[in-house]
C-alpha cells in the first residue's frame, strides 16, 4: 500500500521504522465491546522531526485520582476507575441517566526498544490527559555528511 503525502511516499517508511505494524498501536478490543464505540475518545500524534509520540485522551468528568497510567512490557496501559458516587438528592428524582461513569482499561503498543518510557510527560488539564513519550535517538532521523 502506498501513501502519498506532502513528504512523498517517504512517510510510510517513517511509520514502518517506528512501528512494525501501525495497527499494533491499538490493542484489540475484547469481544464484549468490539461493536461499541471507542471510549475514551483519543488522538495519537507522531512528531515527524523528533519521532516522539503523543496520546490525548478525552476524560472529562473524571478526577486525576481516578486515572491510572503505567507501562508493562511494550504496552502503555490506561485505566480509569470512577469513584462510586451514589449520592441521592431529596429534592430531585432522576428521570434520565445519560452520563456513564464506568471503568476503562485500554492498552497501546509502545515498543521499549524505540521509546524512552522513563522520560514520559503526563499532563491532565481541562478533561484531556496528554501523554508524551520521547523517541530514543536511534530512531530519530540523522543527516549524513557527504564527502
BAMAR-676802 format. One record per atom (N, C-alpha, C, CB): residue number from 1; atom name; x, y, z. Coordinates in steps of 0.02 Angstrom, whole numbers, plus 50000, padded with zeros to 5 digits. Glycine has a CB too. Example, Ala and Ser with C-alpha at 12.3 -4.5 7.8 and 13.67 -1.06 7.14 Angstrom:
REM residues 2
[1; "N"; [50660; 49716; 50390]]
[1; "CA"; [50615; 49775; 50390]]
[1; "C"; [50660; 49835; 50390]]
[1; "CB"; [50565; 49776; 50452]]
[2; "N"; [50642; 49888; 50354]]
[2; "CA"; [50684; 49947; 50357]]
[2; "C"; [50645; 50002; 50394]]
[2; "CB"; [50704; 49970; 50286]]
REM end
This chain:
REM residues 147
[1; "N"; [50042; 49942; 50000]]
[1; "CA"; [50000; 50000; 50000]]
[1; "C"; [50045; 50062; 50000]]
[1; "CB"; [49952; 50000; 50061]]
[2; "N"; [50031; 50110; 49957]]
[2; "CA"; [50072; 50170; 49952]]
[2; "C"; [50030; 50229; 49974]]
[2; "CB"; [50098; 50179; 49879]]
[3; "N"; [50060; 50270; 50017]]
[3; "CA"; [50027; 50331; 50041]]
[3; "C"; [50063; 50390; 50012]]
[3; "CB"; [50025; 50334; 50119]]
[4; "N"; [50028; 50434; 49979]]
[4; "CA"; [50057; 50495; 49954]]
[4; "C"; [50042; 50551; 50003]]
[4; "CB"; [50031; 50513; 49883]]
[5; "N"; [50094; 50585; 50026]]
[5; "CA"; [50086; 50639; 50073]]
[5; "C"; [50126; 50699; 50049]]
[5; "CB"; [50109; 50618; 50144]]
[6; "N"; [50126; 50751; 50089]]
[6; "CA"; [50165; 50810; 50071]]
[6; "C"; [50240; 50794; 50070]]
[6; "CB"; [50151; 50867; 50120]]
[7; "N"; [50259; 50738; 50100]]
[7; "CA"; [50329; 50716; 50100]]
[7; "C"; [50341; 50662; 50049]]
[7; "CB"; [50348; 50691; 50169]]
[8; "N"; [50296; 50653; 50003]]
[8; "CA"; [50303; 50600; 49953]]
[8; "C"; [50285; 50533; 49984]]
[8; "CB"; [50375; 50598; 49926]]
[9; "N"; [50313; 50480; 49960]]
[9; "CA"; [50298; 50414; 49986]]
[9; "C"; [50341; 50396; 50046]]
[9; "CB"; [50308; 50362; 49931]]
[10; "N"; [50382; 50441; 50070]]
[10; "CA"; [50429; 50428; 50123]]
[10; "C"; [50395; 50419; 50191]]
[10; "CB"; [50478; 50484; 50127]]
[11; "N"; [50336; 50445; 50201]]
[11; "CA"; [50302; 50440; 50266]]
[11; "C"; [50289; 50369; 50286]]
[11; "CB"; [50237; 50479; 50265]]
[12; "N"; [50271; 50326; 50238]]
[12; "CA"; [50260; 50256; 50254]]
[12; "C"; [50324; 50224; 50281]]
[12; "CB"; [50236; 50218; 50192]]
[13; "N"; [50380; 50243; 50252]]
[13; "CA"; [50444; 50217; 50277]]
[13; "C"; [50457; 50239; 50348]]
[13; "CB"; [50501; 50240; 50232]]
[14; "N"; [50437; 50301; 50364]]
[14; "CA"; [50446; 50327; 50432]]
[14; "C"; [50403; 50286; 50481]]
[14; "CB"; [50427; 50402; 50436]]
[15; "N"; [50340; 50275; 50463]]
[15; "CA"; [50297; 50236; 50506]]
[15; "C"; [50322; 50164; 50514]]
[15; "CB"; [50225; 50236; 50479]]
[16; "N"; [50346; 50135; 50459]]
[16; "CA"; [50372; 50066; 50463]]
[16; "C"; [50432; 50063; 50509]]
[16; "CB"; [50390; 50041; 50394]]
[17; "N"; [50473; 50116; 50508]]
[17; "CA"; [50531; 50117; 50551]]
[17; "C"; [50512; 50123; 50624]]
[17; "CB"; [50577; 50173; 50531]]
[18; "N"; [50459; 50160; 50637]]
[18; "CA"; [50438; 50171; 50707]]
[18; "C"; [50395; 50113; 50732]]
[18; "CB"; [50400; 50237; 50712]]
[19; "N"; [50350; 50090; 50691]]
[19; "CA"; [50304; 50038; 50712]]
[19; "C"; [50310; 49979; 50665]]
[19; "CB"; [50230; 50063; 50714]]
[20; "N"; [50313; 49920; 50692]]
[20; "CA"; [50316; 49862; 50648]]
[20; "C"; [50251; 49853; 50610]]
[20; "CB"; [50333; 49798; 50688]]
[21; "N"; [50196; 49874; 50640]]
[21; "CA"; [50131; 49870; 50607]]
[21; "C"; [50087; 49924; 50639]]
[21; "CB"; [50099; 49798; 50614]]
[22; "N"; [50064; 49971; 50600]]
[22; "CA"; [50025; 50028; 50627]]
[22; "C"; [49965; 50005; 50667]]
[22; "CB"; [50003; 50073; 50571]]
[23; "N"; [49934; 49949; 50648]]
[23; "CA"; [49876; 49926; 50685]]
[23; "C"; [49894; 49903; 50756]]
[23; "CB"; [49842; 49870; 50647]]
[24; "N"; [49958; 49887; 50768]]
[24; "CA"; [49978; 49865; 50835]]
[24; "C"; [49972; 49920; 50887]]
[24; "CB"; [50049; 49840; 50833]]
[25; "N"; [49967; 49983; 50865]]
[25; "CA"; [49960; 50038; 50913]]
[25; "C"; [49896; 50030; 50953]]
[25; "CB"; [49960; 50106; 50877]]
[26; "N"; [49845; 50004; 50923]]
[26; "CA"; [49781; 49996; 50958]]
[26; "C"; [49777; 49924; 50983]]
[26; "CB"; [49721; 50013; 50912]]
[27; "N"; [49765; 49917; 51046]]
[27; "CA"; [49754; 49850; 51072]]
[27; "C"; [49688; 49824; 51045]]
[27; "CB"; [49756; 49849; 51150]]
[28; "N"; [49685; 49760; 51031]]
[28; "CA"; [49623; 49731; 51005]]
[28; "C"; [49569; 49734; 51058]]
[28; "CB"; [49635; 49658; 50981]]
[29; "N"; [49509; 49756; 51041]]
[29; "CA"; [49456; 49759; 51090]]
[29; "C"; [49432; 49689; 51108]]
[29; "CB"; [49397; 49802; 51064]]
[30; "N"; [49406; 49682; 51168]]
[30; "CA"; [49379; 49617; 51187]]
[30; "C"; [49315; 49604; 51147]]
[30; "CB"; [49366; 49613; 51263]]
[31; "N"; [49295; 49542; 51142]]
[31; "CA"; [49236; 49526; 51103]]
[31; "C"; [49173; 49558; 51133]]
[31; "CB"; [49227; 49450; 51099]]
[32; "N"; [49175; 49574; 51198]]
[32; "CA"; [49117; 49604; 51230]]
[32; "C"; [49104; 49675; 51205]]
[32; "CB"; [49126; 49605; 51306]]
[33; "N"; [49157; 49711; 51187]]
[33; "CA"; [49146; 49780; 51165]]
[33; "C"; [49170; 49793; 51094]]
[33; "CB"; [49180; 49827; 51212]]
[34; "N"; [49175; 49742; 51053]]
[34; "CA"; [49201; 49750; 50985]]
[34; "C"; [49155; 49794; 50943]]
[34; "CB"; [49210; 49682; 50952]]
[35; "N"; [49091; 49795; 50958]]
[35; "CA"; [49043; 49835; 50919]]
[35; "C"; [49028; 49902; 50952]]
[35; "CB"; [48980; 49797; 50909]]
[36; "N"; [49055; 49915; 51010]]
[36; "CA"; [49042; 49979; 51043]]
[36; "C"; [49089; 50032; 51016]]
[36; "CB"; [49050; 49972; 51120]]
[37; "N"; [49074; 50094; 51033]]
[37; "CA"; [49115; 50149; 51008]]
[37; "C"; [49181; 50152; 51047]]
[37; "CB"; [49078; 50216; 51014]]
[38; "N"; [49229; 50188; 51020]]
[38; "CA"; [49294; 50197; 51051]]
[38; "C"; [49286; 50243; 51112]]
[38; "CB"; [49346; 50226; 51001]]
[39; "N"; [49299; 50216; 51170]]
[39; "CA"; [49295; 50257; 51231]]
[39; "C"; [49355; 50242; 51274]]
[39; "CB"; [49230; 50244; 51269]]
[40; "N"; [49391; 50289; 51297]]
[40; "CA"; [49378; 50361; 51286]]
[40; "C"; [49401; 50383; 51217]]
[40; "CB"; [49413; 50402; 51341]]
[41; "N"; [49372; 50438; 51193]]
[41; "CA"; [49396; 50465; 51129]]
[41; "C"; [49470; 50483; 51137]]
[41; "CB"; [49354; 50527; 51108]]
[42; "N"; [49508; 50473; 51084]]
[42; "CA"; [49580; 50487; 51089]]
[42; "C"; [49608; 50510; 51022]]
[42; "CB"; [49617; 50426; 51113]]
[43; "N"; [49664; 50545; 51027]]
[43; "CA"; [49705; 50564; 50969]]
[43; "C"; [49774; 50536; 50982]]
[43; "CB"; [49706; 50642; 50958]]
[44; "N"; [49808; 50514; 50929]]
[44; "CA"; [49877; 50492; 50933]]
[44; "C"; [49917; 50531; 50881]]
[44; "CB"; [49884; 50414; 50922]]
[45; "N"; [49971; 50562; 50903]]
[45; "CA"; [50012; 50603; 50858]]
[45; "C"; [50083; 50574; 50855]]
[45; "CB"; [50014; 50676; 50883]]
[46; "N"; [50115; 50583; 50798]]
[46; "CA"; [50186; 50567; 50789]]
[46; "C"; [50221; 50630; 50766]]
[46; "CB"; [50196; 50509; 50738]]
[47; "N"; [50270; 50654; 50804]]
[47; "CA"; [50309; 50712; 50784]]
[47; "C"; [50356; 50690; 50728]]
[47; "CB"; [50349; 50742; 50844]]
[48; "N"; [50348; 50717; 50668]]
[48; "CA"; [50387; 50695; 50611]]
[48; "C"; [50461; 50710; 50617]]
[48; "CB"; [50359; 50726; 50548]]
[49; "N"; [50479; 50762; 50655]]
[49; "CA"; [50550; 50779; 50663]]
[49; "C"; [50583; 50737; 50717]]
[49; "CB"; [50558; 50854; 50679]]
[50; "N"; [50552; 50734; 50776]]
[50; "CA"; [50584; 50700; 50833]]
[50; "C"; [50562; 50628; 50841]]
[50; "CB"; [50569; 50738; 50896]]
[51; "N"; [50507; 50608; 50808]]
[51; "CA"; [50477; 50541; 50812]]
[51; "C"; [50445; 50528; 50881]]
[51; "CB"; [50530; 50488; 50798]]
[52; "N"; [50436; 50581; 50921]]
[52; "CA"; [50402; 50573; 50985]]
[52; "C"; [50329; 50556; 50973]]
[52; "CB"; [50408; 50637; 51028]]
[53; "N"; [50300; 50518; 51019]]
[53; "CA"; [50228; 50501; 51016]]
[53; "C"; [50191; 50543; 51067]]
[53; "CB"; [50217; 50425; 51031]]
[54; "N"; [50130; 50562; 51049]]
[54; "CA"; [50087; 50598; 51096]]
[54; "C"; [50017; 50569; 51092]]
[54; "CB"; [50086; 50675; 51082]]
[55; "N"; [49991; 50549; 51150]]
[55; "CA"; [49922; 50524; 51156]]
[55; "C"; [49882; 50578; 51192]]
[55; "CB"; [49919; 50456; 51194]]
[56; "N"; [49820; 50589; 51169]]
[56; "CA"; [49773; 50632; 51204]]
[56; "C"; [49710; 50592; 51216]]
[56; "CB"; [49758; 50697; 51163]]
[57; "N"; [49690; 50586; 51279]]
[57; "CA"; [49630; 50550; 51298]]
[57; "C"; [49579; 50600; 51325]]
[57; "CB"; [49646; 50495; 51350]]
[58; "N"; [49517; 50598; 51300]]
[58; "CA"; [49464; 50641; 51325]]
[58; "C"; [49432; 50607; 51385]]
[58; "CB"; [49411; 50656; 51269]]
[59; "N"; [49446; 50632; 51444]]
[59; "CA"; [49422; 50603; 51506]]
[59; "C"; [49384; 50654; 51548]]
[59; "CB"; [49480; 50573; 51547]]
[60; "N"; [49343; 50694; 51517]]
[60; "CA"; [49304; 50744; 51553]]
[60; "C"; [49258; 50710; 51603]]
[60; "CB"; [49263; 50787; 51504]]
[61; "N"; [49254; 50739; 51661]]
[61; "CA"; [49210; 50712; 51713]]
[61; "C"; [49246; 50666; 51762]]
[61; "CB"; [49154; 50675; 51682]]
[62; "N"; [49308; 50648; 51747]]
[62; "CA"; [49347; 50606; 51792]]
[62; "C"; [49398; 50648; 51829]]
[62; "CB"; [49382; 50549; 51753]]
[63; "N"; [49412; 50629; 51891]]
[63; "CA"; [49463; 50662; 51930]]
[63; "C"; [49531; 50629; 51918]]
[63; "CB"; [49445; 50661; 52005]]
[64; "N"; [49584; 50667; 51932]]
[64; "CA"; [49652; 50642; 51922]]
[64; "C"; [49664; 50577; 51961]]
[64; "CB"; [49702; 50695; 51944]]
[65; "N"; [49637; 50573; 52021]]
[65; "CA"; [49650; 50513; 52061]]
[65; "C"; [49609; 50452; 52039]]
[65; "CB"; [49634; 50529; 52133]]
[66; "N"; [49566; 50459; 51990]]
[66; "CA"; [49529; 50403; 51962]]
[66; "C"; [49564; 50372; 51902]]
[66; "CB"; [49458; 50425; 51942]]
[67; "N"; [49619; 50405; 51879]]
[67; "CA"; [49653; 50385; 51818]]
[67; "C"; [49719; 50352; 51835]]
[67; "CB"; [49664; 50446; 51772]]
[68; "N"; [49732; 50295; 51804]]
[68; "CA"; [49796; 50260; 51813]]
[68; "C"; [49831; 50252; 51746]]
[68; "CB"; [49785; 50191; 51845]]
[69; "N"; [49896; 50260; 51746]]
[69; "CA"; [49936; 50255; 51685]]
[69; "C"; [50000; 50219; 51703]]
[69; "CB"; [49950; 50325; 51654]]
[70; "N"; [50017; 50166; 51665]]
[70; "CA"; [50079; 50130; 51679]]
[70; "C"; [50104; 50096; 51616]]
[70; "CB"; [50068; 50078; 51734]]
[71; "N"; [50168; 50077; 51617]]
[71; "CA"; [50198; 50038; 51563]]
[71; "C"; [50209; 49968; 51589]]
[71; "CB"; [50264; 50069; 51537]]
[72; "N"; [50190; 49920; 51548]]
[72; "CA"; [50204; 49849; 51564]]
[72; "C"; [50229; 49817; 51499]]
[72; "CB"; [50140; 49812; 51592]]
[73; "N"; [50293; 49798; 51499]]
[73; "CA"; [50322; 49772; 51438]]
[73; "C"; [50323; 49826; 51385]]
[73; "CB"; [50284; 49710; 51413]]
[74; "N"; [50294; 49812; 51328]]
[74; "CA"; [50292; 49860; 51273]]
[74; "C"; [50223; 49894; 51268]]
[74; "CB"; [50308; 49826; 51207]]
[75; "N"; [50185; 49895; 51322]]
[75; "CA"; [50118; 49923; 51319]]
[75; "C"; [50108; 49979; 51370]]
[75; "CB"; [50067; 49868; 51332]]
[76; "N"; [50078; 50033; 51345]]
[76; "CA"; [50054; 50087; 51387]]
[76; "C"; [49984; 50067; 51408]]
[76; "CB"; [50056; 50157; 51350]]
[77; "N"; [49972; 50065; 51473]]
[77; "CA"; [49907; 50044; 51498]]
[77; "C"; [49872; 50102; 51532]]
[77; "CB"; [49914; 49984; 51547]]
[78; "N"; [49811; 50115; 51509]]
[78; "CA"; [49769; 50167; 51539]]
[78; "C"; [49712; 50133; 51575]]
[78; "CB"; [49742; 50217; 51484]]
[79; "N"; [49701; 50153; 51637]]
[79; "CA"; [49643; 50127; 51673]]
[79; "C"; [49608; 50185; 51708]]
[79; "CB"; [49664; 50072; 51725]]
[80; "N"; [49543; 50182; 51708]]
[80; "CA"; [49502; 50233; 51742]]
[80; "C"; [49452; 50195; 51785]]
[80; "CB"; [49466; 50281; 51691]]
[81; "N"; [49455; 50209; 51849]]
[81; "CA"; [49409; 50177; 51896]]
[81; "C"; [49372; 50233; 51933]]
[81; "CB"; [49446; 50129; 51947]]
[82; "N"; [49310; 50247; 51911]]
[82; "CA"; [49274; 50302; 51942]]
[82; "C"; [49253; 50285; 52014]]
[82; "CB"; [49212; 50318; 51901]]
[83; "N"; [49252; 50337; 52054]]
[83; "CA"; [49228; 50329; 52123]]
[83; "C"; [49153; 50312; 52120]]
[83; "CB"; [49240; 50394; 52166]]
[84; "N"; [49132; 50269; 52164]]
[84; "CA"; [49060; 50254; 52166]]
[84; "C"; [49026; 50311; 52203]]
[84; "CB"; [49046; 50185; 52201]]
[85; "N"; [48987; 50349; 52166]]
[85; "CA"; [48953; 50407; 52193]]
[85; "C"; [48878; 50394; 52189]]
[85; "CB"; [48973; 50472; 52155]]
[86; "N"; [48849; 50371; 52242]]
[86; "CA"; [48778; 50355; 52242]]
[86; "C"; [48739; 50406; 52283]]
[86; "CB"; [48766; 50284; 52269]]
[87; "N"; [48762; 50468; 52282]]
[87; "CA"; [48727; 50517; 52323]]
[87; "C"; [48658; 50532; 52292]]
[87; "CB"; [48768; 50583; 52328]]
[88; "N"; [48610; 50532; 52335]]
[88; "CA"; [48541; 50544; 52314]]
[88; "C"; [48520; 50613; 52336]]
[88; "CB"; [48493; 50490; 52342]]
[89; "N"; [48476; 50642; 52298]]
[89; "CA"; [48451; 50709; 52312]]
[89; "C"; [48379; 50702; 52334]]
[89; "CB"; [48458; 50756; 52250]]
[90; "N"; [48363; 50731; 52392]]
[90; "CA"; [48295; 50727; 52418]]
[90; "C"; [48246; 50769; 52378]]
[90; "CB"; [48294; 50749; 52491]]
[91; "N"; [48270; 50820; 52343]]
[91; "CA"; [48226; 50864; 52307]]
[91; "C"; [48213; 50843; 52235]]
[91; "CB"; [48254; 50933; 52307]]
[92; "N"; [48260; 50805; 52205]]
[92; "CA"; [48254; 50787; 52135]]
[92; "C"; [48255; 50711; 52126]]
[92; "CB"; [48310; 50818; 52094]]
[93; "N"; [48217; 50689; 52077]]
[93; "CA"; [48215; 50618; 52059]]
[93; "C"; [48248; 50611; 51990]]
[93; "CB"; [48141; 50590; 52059]]
[94; "N"; [48291; 50562; 51982]]
[94; "CA"; [48325; 50551; 51918]]
[94; "C"; [48274; 50527; 51866]]
[94; "CB"; [48383; 50500; 51926]]
[95; "N"; [48267; 50564; 51811]]
[95; "CA"; [48220; 50545; 51758]]
[95; "C"; [48256; 50512; 51699]]
[95; "CB"; [48183; 50607; 51733]]
[96; "N"; [48317; 50532; 51687]]
[96; "CA"; [48356; 50503; 51633]]
[96; "C"; [48428; 50500; 51653]]
[96; "CB"; [48346; 50542; 51566]]
[97; "N"; [48460; 50443; 51643]]
[97; "CA"; [48531; 50437; 51659]]
[97; "C"; [48568; 50428; 51593]]
[97; "CB"; [48545; 50376; 51707]]
[98; "N"; [48606; 50478; 51573]]
[98; "CA"; [48642; 50476; 51510]]
[98; "C"; [48717; 50483; 51519]]
[98; "CB"; [48618; 50531; 51465]]
[99; "N"; [48740; 50498; 51579]]
[99; "CA"; [48811; 50504; 51592]]
[99; "C"; [48836; 50438; 51621]]
[99; "CB"; [48826; 50564; 51640]]
[100; "N"; [48877; 50405; 51580]]
[100; "CA"; [48903; 50340; 51600]]
[100; "C"; [48971; 50349; 51632]]
[100; "CB"; [48907; 50292; 51540]]
[101; "N"; [48980; 50323; 51691]]
[101; "CA"; [49044; 50326; 51726]]
[101; "C"; [49066; 50256; 51742]]
[101; "CB"; [49038; 50370; 51790]]
[102; "N"; [49087; 50220; 51690]]
[102; "CA"; [49109; 50151; 51701]]
[102; "C"; [49185; 50147; 51698]]
[102; "CB"; [49077; 50104; 51648]]
[103; "N"; [49210; 50092; 51722]]
[103; "CA"; [49283; 50080; 51721]]
[103; "C"; [49307; 50071; 51649]]
[103; "CB"; [49301; 50018; 51763]]
[104; "N"; [49370; 50092; 51638]]
[104; "CA"; [49401; 50088; 51572]]
[104; "C"; [49470; 50055; 51580]]
[104; "CB"; [49408; 50159; 51540]]
[105; "N"; [49485; 50010; 51535]]
[105; "CA"; [49553; 49981; 51531]]
[105; "C"; [49572; 49976; 51458]]
[105; "CB"; [49557; 49911; 51567]]
[106; "N"; [49626; 50010; 51438]]
[106; "CA"; [49650; 50009; 51369]]
[106; "C"; [49725; 49998; 51369]]
[106; "CB"; [49632; 50076; 51333]]
[107; "N"; [49749; 49967; 51316]]
[107; "CA"; [49821; 49956; 51307]]
[107; "C"; [49842; 49982; 51238]]
[107; "CB"; [49839; 49881; 51315]]
[108; "N"; [49902; 50011; 51235]]
[108; "CA"; [49928; 50038; 51172]]
[108; "C"; [50000; 50015; 51165]]
[108; "CB"; [49922; 50116; 51170]]
[109; "N"; [50016; 49989; 51106]]
[109; "CA"; [50083; 49963; 51092]]
[109; "C"; [50132; 50021; 51084]]
[109; "CB"; [50083; 49919; 51029]]
[110; "N"; [50182; 50024; 51128]]
[110; "CA"; [50236; 50073; 51125]]
[110; "C"; [50301; 50035; 51139]]
[110; "CB"; [50225; 50133; 51178]]
[111; "N"; [50338; 50017; 51087]]
[111; "CA"; [50397; 49974; 51097]]
[111; "C"; [50452; 50007; 51138]]
[111; "CB"; [50426; 49954; 51030]]
[112; "N"; [50471; 49974; 51193]]
[112; "CA"; [50525; 49998; 51236]]
[112; "C"; [50590; 50008; 51198]]
[112; "CB"; [50536; 49949; 51293]]
[113; "N"; [50601; 49969; 51146]]
[113; "CA"; [50663; 49974; 51108]]
[113; "C"; [50667; 50039; 51069]]
[113; "CB"; [50668; 49915; 51059]]
[114; "N"; [50611; 50073; 51059]]
[114; "CA"; [50610; 50134; 51019]]
[114; "C"; [50592; 50197; 51057]]
[114; "CB"; [50563; 50125; 50963]]
[115; "N"; [50566; 50189; 51118]]
[115; "CA"; [50543; 50248; 51156]]
[115; "C"; [50571; 50249; 51227]]
[115; "CB"; [50467; 50250; 51158]]
[116; "N"; [50582; 50309; 51253]]
[116; "CA"; [50608; 50320; 51320]]
[116; "C"; [50550; 50323; 51369]]
[116; "CB"; [50651; 50384; 51324]]
[117; "N"; [50525; 50266; 51390]]
[117; "CA"; [50466; 50265; 51433]]
[117; "C"; [50479; 50293; 51502]]
[117; "CB"; [50439; 50195; 51439]]
[118; "N"; [50543; 50298; 51522]]
[118; "CA"; [50558; 50328; 51587]]
[118; "C"; [50560; 50404; 51584]]
[118; "CB"; [50625; 50302; 51612]]
[119; "N"; [50554; 50433; 51524]]
[119; "CA"; [50554; 50506; 51516]]
[119; "C"; [50485; 50532; 51494]]
[119; "CB"; [50607; 50528; 51464]]
[120; "N"; [50433; 50495; 51509]]
[120; "CA"; [50365; 50512; 51489]]
[120; "C"; [50343; 50576; 51523]]
[120; "CB"; [50317; 50454; 51505]]
[121; "N"; [50304; 50617; 51487]]
[121; "CA"; [50275; 50678; 51516]]
[121; "C"; [50199; 50669; 51515]]
[121; "CB"; [50297; 50743; 51476]]
[122; "N"; [50168; 50682; 51572]]
[122; "CA"; [50095; 50673; 51578]]
[122; "C"; [50065; 50738; 51605]]
[122; "CB"; [50077; 50613; 51624]]
[123; "N"; [50011; 50760; 51572]]
[123; "CA"; [49976; 50820; 51594]]
[123; "C"; [49901; 50807; 51589]]
[123; "CB"; [49996; 50883; 51550]]
[124; "N"; [49864; 50827; 51641]]
[124; "CA"; [49791; 50820; 51641]]
[124; "C"; [49761; 50889; 51653]]
[124; "CB"; [49766; 50769; 51695]]
[125; "N"; [49730; 50915; 51600]]
[125; "CA"; [49703; 50983; 51604]]
[125; "C"; [49640; 50988; 51561]]
[125; "CB"; [49756; 51035; 51580]]
[126; "N"; [49588; 51017; 51589]]
[126; "CA"; [49526; 51027; 51552]]
[126; "C"; [49493; 50963; 51529]]
[126; "CB"; [49539; 51072; 51494]]
[127; "N"; [49503; 50909; 51566]]
[127; "CA"; [49474; 50845; 51547]]
[127; "C"; [49512; 50806; 51495]]
[127; "CB"; [49405; 50856; 51523]]
[128; "N"; [49571; 50832; 51474]]
[128; "CA"; [49613; 50798; 51425]]
[128; "C"; [49677; 50773; 51459]]
[128; "CB"; [49630; 50846; 51365]]
[129; "N"; [49688; 50708; 51453]]
[129; "CA"; [49750; 50678; 51478]]
[129; "C"; [49799; 50675; 51419]]
[129; "CB"; [49738; 50607; 51509]]
[130; "N"; [49855; 50711; 51425]]
[130; "CA"; [49905; 50713; 51372]]
[130; "C"; [49967; 50675; 51395]]
[130; "CB"; [49923; 50787; 51353]]
[131; "N"; [49987; 50626; 51355]]
[131; "CA"; [50044; 50583; 51370]]
[131; "C"; [50093; 50590; 51313]]
[131; "CB"; [50023; 50508; 51382]]
[132; "N"; [50153; 50616; 51327]]
[132; "CA"; [50205; 50624; 51276]]
[132; "C"; [50262; 50577; 51292]]
[132; "CB"; [50229; 50698; 51271]]
[133; "N"; [50282; 50537; 51242]]
[133; "CA"; [50335; 50487; 51252]]
[133; "C"; [50391; 50502; 51201]]
[133; "CB"; [50307; 50414; 51243]]
[134; "N"; [50450; 50523; 51226]]
[134; "CA"; [50504; 50539; 51180]]
[134; "C"; [50534; 50477; 51148]]
[134; "CB"; [50558; 50579; 51216]]
[135; "N"; [50556; 50485; 51086]]
[135; "CA"; [50588; 50430; 51049]]
[135; "C"; [50661; 50426; 51069]]
[135; "CB"; [50581; 50440; 50972]]
[136; "N"; [50688; 50365; 51065]]
[136; "CA"; [50760; 50356; 51076]]
[136; "C"; [50797; 50385; 51016]]
[136; "CB"; [50777; 50281; 51086]]
[137; "N"; [50859; 50405; 51027]]
[137; "CA"; [50899; 50436; 50974]]
[137; "C"; [50909; 50390; 50914]]
[137; "CB"; [50966; 50456; 51001]]
[138; "N"; [50909; 50324; 50925]]
[138; "CA"; [50921; 50277; 50870]]
[138; "C"; [50870; 50283; 50814]]
[138; "CB"; [50923; 50207; 50897]]
[139; "N"; [50808; 50303; 50830]]
[139; "CA"; [50757; 50306; 50777]]
[139; "C"; [50746; 50376; 50750]]
[139; "CB"; [50692; 50279; 50804]]
[140; "N"; [50780; 50426; 50779]]
[140; "CA"; [50773; 50493; 50754]]
[140; "C"; [50814; 50500; 50690]]
[140; "CB"; [50796; 50546; 50807]]
[141; "N"; [50787; 50537; 50641]]
[141; "CA"; [50824; 50543; 50578]]
[141; "C"; [50889; 50582; 50587]]
[141; "CB"; [50780; 50577; 50524]]
[142; "N"; [50939; 50563; 50550]]
[142; "CA"; [51004; 50597; 50553]]
[142; "C"; [51025; 50616; 50483]]
[142; "CB"; [51058; 50552; 50587]]
[143; "N"; [51052; 50675; 50477]]
[143; "CA"; [51080; 50696; 50412]]
[143; "C"; [51150; 50667; 50408]]
[143; "CB"; [51080; 50775; 50405]]
[144; "N"; [51166; 50641; 50349]]
[144; "CA"; [51232; 50613; 50338]]
[144; "C"; [51274; 50662; 50298]]
[144; "CB"; [51227; 50545; 50302]]
[145; "N"; [51336; 50669; 50316]]
[145; "CA"; [51381; 50713; 50281]]
[145; "C"; [51409; 50675; 50220]]
[145; "CB"; [51439; 50737; 50328]]
[146; "N"; [51401; 50705; 50163]]
[146; "CA"; [51426; 50675; 50101]]
[146; "C"; [51494; 50706; 50086]]
[146; "CB"; [51377; 50686; 50041]]
[147; "N"; [51544; 50663; 50079]]
[147; "CA"; [51612; 50688; 50066]]
[147; "C"; [51628; 50685; 49993]]
[147; "CB"; [51665; 50648; 50107]]
REM end
